Amino acid sequence: MKSLTTSFRVLALCFLATVAANCTTPPTLPGPGGFGAREVSPTPPRPPGQTDVIELRCPPIETVRVAFIGLGMRGSEAVNRYSYIEGVKIVALCDVVPANVEKAQNVLKERGLPKADGYTGPDDWKTICQRNDVDLVYVCTHWDLHTPIAVYAMEHGKHAAVEVPAALTLQQCWQLVETSERTRKHCMQLENCNYDFFEMATLNMAQKGLFGQIVHGEGAYIHDLRGMNFDEKGSYWQMWRLRHNQARNGNLYPTHGLGPICHIMNIHRGDRMEYLVSISSNQFGMTEYAREKFGETSDYAKRTYQCGDMNTTVVKTQGGKTIMVQHDVANPRPYSRIHMVSGTKGFAQKWPLQGIALEPSAHEFMPKDKMDALLAQYEHPIVKEVGEKAKKVGGHGGMDFIMDYRLVYCLRNGLPLDEDVYDAAEWSSLIELSEKSVENQGMPVKVPDFTRGSWQKVKTVTYFHK
Ligand SMILES: NC(=O)c1ccc[n+]([C@@H]2O[C@H](COP(=O)([O-])OP(=O)(O)OC[C@H]3O[C@@H](n4cnc5c(N)ncnc54)[C@H](O)[C@@H]3O)[C@@H](O)[C@H]2O)c1
C-alpha cells in the first residue's frame, strides 16, 4: 500500500513537471488556483505594544541637523537646495567617491556655510547614523542601500528621508514600517512629484470637490533613460540602474506616477489599494539601443534585459476606484508622468497635453486662459507660501524645494509629515507586486495593508500647518 502511494506521488510529480516544462510562463506562486487576487506574502501581525504611526507627531526640532548619504547627481542637488532652507544645519556629507564629497563641500562654501564632516568609506553611513548630533539622515544613494540606511538611521534615533523608491521588495517595505512604528521615528520617501505645481493644484481641487467623486487616476514614469543607463563614463555610479533593468520585470519606478494620485484618492486615509494586475510588453528597446551603440557582438547587446519596455499596472481600491500606472524607460518618447484625475464632475490631465474639463461643459478641455485662471484660484496654500522661492532655488522647476521645505517645516514644528512610512511602503510595494503579477500572466495580487487596519483612522490627506 505504502509503495503504491509512493508510485502515485512520483507519477503525479512527473505529470506536474511535464505541465510546468510545457508552459511558456510557469506560475511562480504556490497554492491552489482560482480567480481571486493572491497574496504574495502574508501580513505579519503587529508586535504586542507597537502602535501605528498614522499622523505621527515627534518633538519639534529647532535646528534640523542633516547628514547627506550619496552625493551623486541627485544628492549634490539636494545639498544645494538645503543650503537655502532656514533652520537647517548640514553636519555630514558622505559618498564613496571623494570628489563628490569635495563638490558638496564647495556648495556649502559658495553659500557661505560652514564645512561639514566628510566621509568616503562604503560603511561610513553607519558611523554617521551612530552620531548623536544628527536629526535627519537624507539617503540619496543607488536603490540597494535605501532601506538598509533608513532602517539603521531610525534604529539609531534619527528621522529618515529616503529617495525613491524607498524599498525594493515587500520584505523591505515591511522593514520600514516595523522600524518606524517601533522607534516612533519618521520615514519619509522623497516623492517630490507630489509637490509639483499642477499636482498640488489638482489635489486642492479634488479636496474641494471640483472633480466630484474621484473614479480613476493615471500616473507614469515614461522617461527615455537609455543614454544614461548605458553611459559607461558614469551618469549612474557603476551603472547601477542598468543592473536593475537586467534583473527584474515589472514597474521598477512606480512612485512618481502613484504618489500624487494616491494622495488625491486619500489612500490609507479612508481608502486603500486592494489588488492589482500587471502586464509588461517584451523587452525590445534596450537590446536595440545596445546593438546600435556598442555593436551586435558587444557584451551589452548580448546581455539579457528582463524588464519589458512598457509595464502597465492597474490597481483597484477598496473604495472602488482604479489607478493605472505605467513604466517605460527604454523607448524614445516624450517625458510623461500622465497625472490624470477623473471624477464624476470633472477631469484633469498634465501629460502629454495639459488640460482641465469640468461639468457642465466637460466634453472638451476648457480654454487655456480659463484653465490658467482656475489653476491660480486653486493654487495650493503651500505653493502660495513658498512657490516663488522654490522656482528660484529650483529642482525640477521648484517641486524639489517645496518637498524639502515641507519636510523641514514639519520637523521644526513637530507636525506629522505630508508623506508617511505607509506611503513609502505602499508606493514602493508596486515593484515586487507588479513583478509577481507579470510573472504570472497578469494574475491579480493583493496589495498588503501596511497600516494593518489603521487606514480608516483618518479620512483625508492633510498637509499640516501650525
Ligand atoms: N526624486 C527624483 O526626482 C529623483 C531624480 C533622480 C534620482 N532620484 C533617486 O536618487 C537616487 C540617486 O540617484 P542619482 O541619479 O543621484 O544616482 P548616482 O549614481 O548619481 O548617485 C548615487 C551616489 O551614491 C554613491 N554611493 C554608492 N555607494 C555608496 C555608499 N556605500 N555610501 C555612500 N554613497 C554611496 C555613489 O558614489 C553616487 O555618487 C536614486 O535612488 C534615484 O532613484 C530621484
The ligand as an SDF file (V2000), in Angstrom:
LIG
                    3D

 44 48  0  0  0  0  0  0  0  0999 V2000
   13.0210   62.1400   -6.9880 N   0  0  0  0  0  0  0  0  0  0  0  0
   13.6150   62.3980   -8.1420 C   0  0  0  0  0  0  0  0  0  0  0  0
   13.1560   63.1870   -8.9560 O   0  0  0  0  0  0  0  0  0  0  0  0
   14.9010   61.6950   -8.4510 C   0  0  0  0  0  0  0  0  0  0  0  0
   15.6620   62.1050   -9.5380 C   0  0  0  0  0  0  0  0  0  0  0  0
   16.8700   61.4560   -9.7610 C   0  0  0  0  0  0  0  0  0  0  0  0
   17.2630   60.4250   -8.9400 C   0  0  0  0  0  0  0  0  0  0  0  0
   16.4780   60.0450   -7.9020 N   0  0  0  0  0  0  0  0  0  0  0  0
   16.9020   58.9720   -6.9850 C   0  0  0  0  0  0  0  0  0  0  0  0
   18.0580   59.4040   -6.3020 O   0  0  0  0  0  0  0  0  0  0  0  0
   18.9200   58.3150   -6.0560 C   0  0  0  0  0  0  0  0  0  0  0  0
   20.3220   58.6210   -6.5770 C   0  0  0  0  0  0  0  0  0  0  0  0
   20.2470   58.7860   -7.9620 O   0  0  0  0  0  0  0  0  0  0  0  0
   21.3950   59.5420   -8.7450 P   0  0  0  0  0  0  0  0  0  0  0  0
   20.8390   59.8730  -10.0590 O   0  0  0  0  0  0  0  0  0  0  0  0
   21.9810   60.6200   -7.9080 O   0  0  0  0  0  0  0  0  0  0  0  0
   22.4520   58.3680   -8.9080 O   0  0  0  0  0  0  0  0  0  0  0  0
   24.0400   58.4830   -8.7910 P   0  0  0  0  0  0  0  0  0  0  0  0
   24.5710   57.1900   -9.2520 O   0  0  0  0  0  0  0  0  0  0  0  0
   24.4960   59.7340   -9.4630 O   0  0  0  0  0  0  0  0  0  0  0  0
   24.2770   58.6800   -7.2360 O   0  0  0  0  0  0  0  0  0  0  0  0
   24.4140   57.6310   -6.3330 C   0  0  0  0  0  0  0  0  0  0  0  0
   25.5620   58.0090   -5.4170 C   0  0  0  0  0  0  0  0  0  0  0  0
   25.6680   57.0490   -4.3640 O   0  0  0  0  0  0  0  0  0  0  0  0
   27.0600   56.9360   -4.0560 C   0  0  0  0  0  0  0  0  0  0  0  0
   27.3080   55.7310   -3.2680 N   0  0  0  0  0  0  0  0  0  0  0  0
   27.4240   54.4490   -3.6840 C   0  0  0  0  0  0  0  0  0  0  0  0
   27.6780   53.6310   -2.6350 N   0  0  0  0  0  0  0  0  0  0  0  0
   27.7080   54.4300   -1.5290 C   0  0  0  0  0  0  0  0  0  0  0  0
   27.9260   54.1840   -0.1490 C   0  0  0  0  0  0  0  0  0  0  0  0
   28.1640   52.9370    0.3190 N   0  0  0  0  0  0  0  0  0  0  0  0
   27.9180   55.2160    0.7030 N   0  0  0  0  0  0  0  0  0  0  0  0
   27.7010   56.4940    0.2470 C   0  0  0  0  0  0  0  0  0  0  0  0
   27.4800   56.7740   -1.0610 N   0  0  0  0  0  0  0  0  0  0  0  0
   27.4830   55.7570   -1.9270 C   0  0  0  0  0  0  0  0  0  0  0  0
   27.7180   56.9250   -5.4200 C   0  0  0  0  0  0  0  0  0  0  0  0
   29.0840   57.2240   -5.3450 O   0  0  0  0  0  0  0  0  0  0  0  0
   26.9150   58.0030   -6.1380 C   0  0  0  0  0  0  0  0  0  0  0  0
   27.5410   59.2680   -6.0100 O   0  0  0  0  0  0  0  0  0  0  0  0
   18.2600   57.1200   -6.7120 C   0  0  0  0  0  0  0  0  0  0  0  0
   17.5640   56.4240   -5.7410 O   0  0  0  0  0  0  0  0  0  0  0  0
   17.2880   57.6990   -7.6980 C   0  0  0  0  0  0  0  0  0  0  0  0
   16.1670   56.8820   -7.9050 O   0  0  0  0  0  0  0  0  0  0  0  0
   15.3180   60.6710   -7.6470 C   0  0  0  0  0  0  0  0  0  0  0  0
  1  2  1  0
  2  3  2  0
  2  4  1  0
  4  5  1  0
  4 44  2  0
  5  6  2  0
  6  7  1  0
  7  8  2  0
  8  9  1  0
  8 44  1  0
  9 10  1  0
  9 42  1  0
 10 11  1  0
 11 12  1  0
 11 40  1  0
 12 13  1  0
 13 14  1  0
 14 15  2  0
 14 16  1  0
 14 17  1  0
 17 18  1  0
 18 19  2  0
 18 20  1  0
 18 21  1  0
 21 22  1  0
 22 23  1  0
 23 24  1  0
 23 38  1  0
 24 25  1  0
 25 26  1  0
 25 36  1  0
 26 27  1  0
 26 35  1  0
 27 28  2  0
 28 29  1  0
 29 30  1  0
 29 35  2  0
 30 31  1  0
 30 32  2  0
 32 33  1  0
 33 34  2  0
 34 35  1  0
 36 37  1  0
 36 38  1  0
 38 39  1  0
 40 41  1  0
 40 42  1  0
 42 43  1  0
M  CHG  2   8   1  16  -1
M  END
$$$$
